[in-house]
Amino acid sequence: MLIFHLTSCRGTTKSSDAGNKYLEHVYTEQKLPLDTDEATYAFEVAGETVYYTMGGGIAAQPLAGGDATVAVKAAGDAIASFAVRADGNLAVAYRETVGDSVRISVVPNSAADVSVDFDAIGNGQSPELFIDSEGYLYAVCSQAIYVLDGESGELLFSQSEPTGLYGSAISRNGFFLYTVRVDQRFYVKNVDAATQEIREYEYKGDKYLHNLVKGGGNYDFYFIDGGELLGFSLGSDSAATVISFVASDIVPDSVYKAAPLADGDFAVMKFEPGGGFRTEGIFRLTYDPDAGKIPKTIITLGPADTTAYGVMEFNRSHSNVRIETKSYDKYITIFDNDGHNTHMDLDLLKGTAPDIMLVNAEQLEKYASKGVFADLTPFLDADTTIDRADLFGNILGLGTYDDRLCGIMTTFGTNTLSGKASIFGEEQGITMQELIAIADNYPKAEVIFGVESEYWVSMSSGLSISDYIDWENGTCDFDNEQFIATLNFARDRFPLERRWFATSEAAEEEFSKAVKSDTMLLSPVGLNGIRTAHDQNLQFGEPTTFVGWPSASGNGNTASGNFYAINEKCENKQLAWEFIRQFLYEDYDNGEYHNPYLSVSRAKFERELAAEQIPLRERDFSMGITIFTRNEYGSNTFKKCYSLAEVTEAFPQLDIDNYAITEDEAQQMRDLIEGITTVPAESRKVSSLIYEETQAFLEGAKSAEETARIVQSRVSLLVGEGK
């Protein structure tokens, strides 16, 4: 039955004493003495024993260390998930491939004589297993739960959830619960297996109740959100921060699973940052009020969403300085997906913004003229450890306003369109009129694969927003030939609704046929790192050109990314600069072994470019090489490999002899980067407004000219308010 409790937050820290400041919700970590390796992907704690997957099955080992025993013996990749029974035996879900289908067997007590076929009832998905205090077994798929008898494995009943399950866990009182989201509301559901009833509790707060963790201590359950582990109390409808991963010097994205321990500590499984699911190990996190004590100099940073690894490294290497982060992610709620930008804007306006800020192009452009950001030019010029010649000058210049370097984009991506050079020529860039003229030569061809008219208007106007809006002067010009041509082209050459494919494999197959037969002209391209040109040439089957999204200047290859800026009010600008400059070094490692964004360091770019031109058979694998390719379903995939044999095993369809990029492709990448001159100051409010006003036009109810006049009138008011 569902039980409600009122609780208080464990681990609240002092604000200060004797001149020292205390960070809140700080835990220290210690790696547990377990025999985990990179193959470990699941663990569970029962009493004083840790169970975890390993190459030979599932191991059981004391928390305090000692010899590991094999609880279940099986090939590691055959185990989908497991749960620990009260008597110490395990329930295990096995994954077995039969032809093209997947069959899941749930085996209570590790006995293989009872099984449930999830290929039919679970749509072939591997379930996650849970066992409640009464011994009932729950198998959870993405949109359904299946309740089984914990002894026999007999399926008792199932519950479908069309909107999908956001998280599942066993509460601190031993009952099974899960969360769903319906119409911007989260609901916690408690399953009573004995009566086959499901009781529903409506959550009144605004957090995303996902990534659930088993309950314990003062909380019915925990969940991970916004770089924190929070405790949830059903009775008080409250979510309280228990652990701040960044303040605890833990990269949030590396925490995969967590479990409360009997003494109030937590065990977490961590992966190496950057994806790839290479296990770093299982760690014990212990609350220590003195761990948050820091020396005198404090530099605040916000938002910290994408900078966690840099913060960790800086704090570890500076004994007398501490970067204290403020994550604006906590303002993203189920009611306001743009809350992080809204609150950052409020802090900028109130003068309470952090010392170091990570801002988008719109914020940088809007507030640079207001004197919010310090000029970084003196710091860059005086820094003897950085040579401007080692940086991409055009990317560096994107943060310049009125001859002041107000922000630095340390890493960047691109937004562009790619097409055959035989059709679009070898010169980068294209205007709307030029694109229309080329498309007229292929009247039956699809302009961009799988793109509907609404997407075209949104992207082409958003990525050339500087053609229409002058944020500094608070003016705009949408009632012009370019925007009208954009609208007419959308209605004439793009479908009203997007085409959907039964599988991603089917979409990839049709895409491949279309680009090679000229029945599809362009492909949207987001940067896939140093190999982007090579991948595009392979897709089209011949040399390609990055023509960019159409713009007035004809150079629609734009940068994407955020800028580091220093608050003009910061009292320790030099120390703040020391934090930013670490990202500019050629040898800076962001802790990820595949990052599709490129560094502003030209020296680093050229080093990586040279390495990718070496044939795989001649590469040195001793430090690991990240192999980037497409899987059999057409999705991008990557893996860090330590030998050529590991490459062939992980990517059996990869053409090893043609993996290296050519010098022409290397030059294509140089030209792409050197040709970038803008970063769109896209505005969600403007985009939403354009979306609202173009719907009637796309459906044939208004003319392009009338629509342009309405957009001009409404955006004029909007940008005038932001002046």
PENORSUL-V895284 format. One record per pair of residues at least 6 apart in sequence whose C-alpha atoms are under 6 Angstrom apart, sorted by the first residue. I is the first residue (numbers start at 0). J is the second residue. Records with the same first field share a line. If there is no record, write none. Layout:
BEGIN
I=J, J
END
This chain:
BEGIN
3=233, 234
4=234
5=234, 235
6=217
12=23
14=21
15=21
20=292, 293
21=291, 292
22=291
24=241, 242, 243
25=246, 247, 291
26=247, 284, 285, 286
27=284, 285
28=283, 284
29=282, 283
30=282
31=281, 282
32=64
37=277, 278
38=53
39=52, 53
41=51, 52
42=50, 51
43=49, 50
47=61, 62
48=60, 61, 62
49=59, 60, 62
50=58, 59
51=57, 58
53=75
54=75
55=72, 73, 74, 75
56=71, 72, 73, 74, 75
57=69, 70, 71
58=68, 69, 70
59=67, 68, 70
60=67
77=93, 94
78=93, 94
79=92, 93, 94, 125
80=92, 127
81=90, 91, 92, 128
82=89, 90, 128, 129
83=89
88=108
89=108
90=106, 107, 108
91=105, 106
92=104, 105
93=103, 104
94=103
95=101, 102
101=118, 123
102=116, 118
103=116, 117
104=114, 115
105=114, 115
117=123
126=138, 139, 140
127=138, 139
128=137, 138
129=136, 137
130=136
131=173, 174, 175
132=173
134=149
135=148, 149
136=146, 147, 149
137=145, 146
138=144, 145
141=163, 164
142=160, 161, 163, 164
143=158, 159, 160
144=157, 158
145=157
146=155, 156, 157
147=153, 154, 155
164=178, 179
165=178, 179, 209
166=177, 178, 209, 210, 211
167=176, 177, 211
168=176, 211, 212, 213
169=175, 213
170=213, 214, 219, 220
171=214, 215, 219
175=190
176=188, 189
177=187, 188
178=186, 187
179=185, 186
183=333
185=202
186=200, 201, 202
187=199, 200
188=198, 199
189=197, 198
190=197
205=332, 333
206=332
210=222, 223
211=221, 222
212=221, 222
213=220
214=220, 221
218=230, 231, 232
219=231, 232
220=231
221=229, 230, 231
222=228, 229
225=328, 329
226=244, 251
227=242, 243, 244
228=241, 242
229=238, 239, 240, 241
230=238, 239
231=237, 238
244=251
248=311
250=307, 308
253=269, 270, 271, 272
254=269
255=268, 269
256=267, 268
257=266, 267
258=265, 266
259=265
264=284, 285
265=283, 284
266=282, 283
267=281, 282
268=280, 281
269=279, 280
270=276, 277, 278, 279
271=277, 279
272=590, 591
273=591
275=638
294=319
296=320
297=321
298=322
299=322, 323, 324, 353, 354
300=324, 353, 354, 355, 356
301=324, 325, 326, 353, 356
302=325, 326, 327, 357
303=324, 326
314=321
327=339
328=339
330=338, 339
331=338, 339
346=352
354=565, 566, 569
355=564, 565
356=563, 564
357=562, 563
358=561, 562
359=561
360=680
361=680
371=567
372=405, 565, 566, 567
373=565, 566, 567
374=403, 404, 405
375=404
376=404
389=600, 601, 602
390=599, 600, 601
391=599, 601
398=404, 405, 406, 407
399=405
406=562, 563, 564
407=562, 563
408=561, 562
409=599
410=596, 597, 598, 599
411=559, 560, 596, 597
412=526, 558, 559, 596
413=525, 526, 557, 558, 559
414=525, 557
415=524, 547, 548, 556
416=522, 523, 524, 545, 546, 547, 548
417=521, 522, 544, 545, 546
418=521, 543, 544
419=543
420=542, 543, 544
425=544
427=545, 546
428=546, 547, 553, 554, 555
429=546, 549, 553
430=549, 550, 551, 553
431=549
444=518, 519
445=518, 519
446=519, 520, 521
447=521, 522
449=497, 498
450=497
451=493, 494, 495, 496, 497
452=489, 493, 494, 495
461=681
462=679
463=550
467=475, 476, 477
468=475
469=475
473=718, 719, 722
475=715
477=707, 711
478=707, 708, 711
483=703
490=697
500=506
503=632
504=632, 633
507=633
513=519
514=539
515=539
527=595
528=595, 596
532=664
533=660, 664
536=542, 543
547=555, 556
548=555
549=555
556=675
557=675, 677, 678
558=678
583=600
585=600, 602, 603
611=659
612=659, 660
613=659
614=659
620=641, 642
623=639, 640, 641
624=639, 640
625=638, 639
626=637, 638
627=636, 637
628=635, 636
629=635, 636
695=701
696=702
END
